[in-house]
Amino acid sequence: TIPNKIFQYMLVGKRLLVSDAKPLVRIVREANCAFVFESGNPESAAEAIRSAYAARLDPSLGERGRQADFSKYTWHKAPGDMLAYYEQPGRSNAPAIPSTLKQS
């Protein structure tokens, strides 16, 4: 449910403008790297665009996204997070973890 482009834009330090879709909001709020608007609300979108334009010379938003991409949203980190999720107690219906994915 999360488009790969969000991570590509973060990687190159772009500020983001995203709708309030829960997965997108969670990511960009954790990284503090985007402007969020309410989906289907033109006034909200216009305000977010105005805010993004006002901050166009501030490189910190893009840099925070870039740092989050390197530190949290990498292929090196994703398997460990997935394993931790599936190994949680009470997840008896979780699929078996292939031994090739288990961390040594």
Short mmCIF file of the C-alpha atoms (twelve columns), coordinates in Angstrom:
data_MODEL
# 
_entry.id   MODEL 
# 
loop_
_atom_site.group_PDB 
_atom_site.id 
_atom_site.type_symbol 
_atom_site.label_atom_id 
_atom_site.label_alt_id 
_atom_site.label_comp_id 
_atom_site.label_asym_id 
_atom_site.label_seq_id 
_atom_site.Cartn_x 
_atom_site.Cartn_y 
_atom_site.Cartn_z 
_atom_site.pdbx_PDB_model_num 
ATOM 1   C CA . THR A 1   0.000   0.000   0.000  1 
ATOM 2   C CA . ILE A 2   3.033   2.274   0.053  1 
ATOM 3   C CA . PRO A 3   4.300   3.451   -3.329 1 
ATOM 4   C CA . ASN A 4   8.025   2.926   -3.849 1 
ATOM 5   C CA . LYS A 5   8.315   6.475   -5.175 1 
ATOM 6   C CA . ILE A 6   7.983   7.867   -1.669 1 
ATOM 7   C CA . PHE A 7   11.242  6.157   -0.708 1 
ATOM 8   C CA . GLN A 8   12.928  7.147   -3.963 1 
ATOM 9   C CA . TYR A 9   12.026  10.797  -3.389 1 
ATOM 10  C CA . MET A 10  13.196  10.592  0.216  1 
ATOM 11  C CA . LEU A 11  16.468  9.027   -0.906 1 
ATOM 12  C CA . VAL A 12  17.296  11.987  -3.135 1 
ATOM 13  C CA . GLY A 13  16.228  14.510  -0.507 1 
ATOM 14  C CA . LYS A 14  12.974  15.721  -2.032 1 
ATOM 15  C CA . ARG A 15  10.339  17.292  0.160  1 
ATOM 16  C CA . LEU A 16  7.084   15.386  -0.173 1 
ATOM 17  C CA . LEU A 17  3.459   16.350  -0.537 1 
ATOM 18  C CA . VAL A 18  1.241   13.400  0.374  1 
ATOM 19  C CA . SER A 19  -2.397  12.691  1.035  1 
ATOM 20  C CA . ASP A 20  -3.504  11.625  4.474  1 
ATOM 21  C CA . ALA A 21  -3.435  7.903   3.614  1 
ATOM 22  C CA . LYS A 22  -2.436  6.229   6.882  1 
ATOM 23  C CA . PRO A 23  0.694   4.403   5.639  1 
ATOM 24  C CA . LEU A 24  2.037   7.558   3.993  1 
ATOM 25  C CA . VAL A 25  1.297   9.768   6.970  1 
ATOM 26  C CA . ARG A 26  3.001   7.333   9.346  1 
ATOM 27  C CA . ILE A 27  6.194   7.350   7.299  1 
ATOM 28  C CA . VAL A 28  6.453   11.061  6.594  1 
ATOM 29  C CA . ARG A 29  5.505   12.089  10.125 1 
ATOM 30  C CA . GLU A 30  8.149   9.772   11.582 1 
ATOM 31  C CA . ALA A 31  10.700  11.350  9.258  1 
ATOM 32  C CA . ASN A 32  9.213   14.873  9.447  1 
ATOM 33  C CA . CYS A 33  9.875   15.292  5.737  1 
ATOM 34  C CA . ALA A 34  6.568   16.127  4.080  1 
ATOM 35  C CA . PHE A 35  3.475   18.229  3.827  1 
ATOM 36  C CA . VAL A 36  0.231   16.304  4.311  1 
ATOM 37  C CA . PHE A 37  -3.184  17.209  2.942  1 
ATOM 38  C CA . GLU A 38  -6.614  15.732  3.521  1 
ATOM 39  C CA . SER A 39  -7.614  13.540  0.593  1 
ATOM 40  C CA . GLY A 40  -10.531 14.958  -1.374 1 
ATOM 41  C CA . ASN A 41  -10.171 18.390  0.225  1 
ATOM 42  C CA . PRO A 42  -8.938  20.991  -2.294 1 
ATOM 43  C CA . GLU A 43  -8.503  23.649  0.387  1 
ATOM 44  C CA . SER A 44  -6.306  21.340  2.425  1 
ATOM 45  C CA . ALA A 45  -4.251  20.490  -0.672 1 
ATOM 46  C CA . ALA A 46  -3.885  24.181  -1.515 1 
ATOM 47  C CA . GLU A 47  -2.699  24.966  2.019  1 
ATOM 48  C CA . ALA A 48  -0.160  22.134  1.917  1 
ATOM 49  C CA . ILE A 49  1.111   23.384  -1.443 1 
ATOM 50  C CA . ARG A 50  1.433   26.928  -0.063 1 
ATOM 51  C CA . SER A 51  3.342   25.587  2.943  1 
ATOM 52  C CA . ALA A 52  5.643   23.562  0.696  1 
ATOM 53  C CA . TYR A 53  6.295   26.616  -1.469 1 
ATOM 54  C CA . ALA A 54  7.052   28.765  1.573  1 
ATOM 55  C CA . ALA A 55  9.611   26.163  2.702  1 
ATOM 56  C CA . ARG A 56  11.184  25.707  -0.744 1 
ATOM 57  C CA . LEU A 57  14.551  27.067  0.350  1 
ATOM 58  C CA . ASP A 58  14.747  24.978  3.544  1 
ATOM 59  C CA . PRO A 59  16.841  21.866  2.825  1 
ATOM 60  C CA . SER A 60  16.157  20.306  6.235  1 
ATOM 61  C CA . LEU A 61  12.904  18.583  5.207  1 
ATOM 62  C CA . GLY A 62  14.562  16.747  2.352  1 
ATOM 63  C CA . GLU A 63  17.594  15.916  4.461  1 
ATOM 64  C CA . ARG A 64  15.422  14.410  7.213  1 
ATOM 65  C CA . GLY A 65  13.705  12.233  4.622  1 
ATOM 66  C CA . ARG A 66  17.046  11.154  3.198  1 
ATOM 67  C CA . GLN A 67  18.370  10.238  6.634  1 
ATOM 68  C CA . ALA A 68  15.201  8.274   7.464  1 
ATOM 69  C CA . ASP A 69  15.517  6.415   4.183  1 
ATOM 70  C CA . PHE A 70  19.108  5.416   4.967  1 
ATOM 71  C CA . SER A 71  18.530  4.571   8.620  1 
ATOM 72  C CA . LYS A 72  15.128  2.897   8.628  1 
ATOM 73  C CA . TYR A 73  13.693  2.169   5.196  1 
ATOM 74  C CA . THR A 74  16.426  0.102   3.609  1 
ATOM 75  C CA . TRP A 75  16.445  -3.437  2.260  1 
ATOM 76  C CA . HIS A 76  19.110  -4.253  4.839  1 
ATOM 77  C CA . LYS A 77  16.744  -3.400  7.691  1 
ATOM 78  C CA . ALA A 78  13.415  -4.643  6.279  1 
ATOM 79  C CA . PRO A 79  13.988  -8.418  6.678  1 
ATOM 80  C CA . GLY A 80  14.827  -8.039  10.374 1 
ATOM 81  C CA . ASP A 81  11.696  -5.983  10.972 1 
ATOM 82  C CA . MET A 82  9.571   -8.544  9.129  1 
ATOM 83  C CA . LEU A 83  11.059  -11.414 11.110 1 
ATOM 84  C CA . ALA A 84  10.485  -9.631  14.404 1 
ATOM 85  C CA . TYR A 85  6.852   -9.082  13.456 1 
ATOM 86  C CA . TYR A 86  6.209   -12.695 12.549 1 
ATOM 87  C CA . GLU A 87  8.080   -14.051 15.563 1 
ATOM 88  C CA . GLN A 88  5.854   -12.125 18.015 1 
ATOM 89  C CA . PRO A 89  4.103   -14.294 20.604 1 
ATOM 90  C CA . GLY A 90  0.514   -15.010 19.671 1 
ATOM 91  C CA . ARG A 91  1.117   -15.071 15.935 1 
ATOM 92  C CA . SER A 92  0.361   -18.789 15.672 1 
ATOM 93  C CA . ASN A 93  -1.187  -18.243 12.246 1 
ATOM 94  C CA . ALA A 94  2.002   -16.694 10.884 1 
ATOM 95  C CA . PRO A 95  3.605   -18.482 7.965  1 
ATOM 96  C CA . ALA A 96  6.768   -20.451 8.591  1 
ATOM 97  C CA . ILE A 97  9.892   -18.333 8.159  1 
ATOM 98  C CA . PRO A 98  12.224  -19.767 5.525  1 
ATOM 99  C CA . SER A 99  15.631  -20.547 6.983  1 
ATOM 100 C CA . THR A 100 17.221  -18.375 4.295  1 
ATOM 101 C CA . LEU A 101 15.556  -15.320 5.886  1 
ATOM 102 C CA . LYS A 102 16.491  -16.108 9.473  1 
ATOM 103 C CA . GLN A 103 19.215  -13.912 10.838 1 
ATOM 104 C CA . SER A 104 22.370  -15.554 12.052 1 
# 
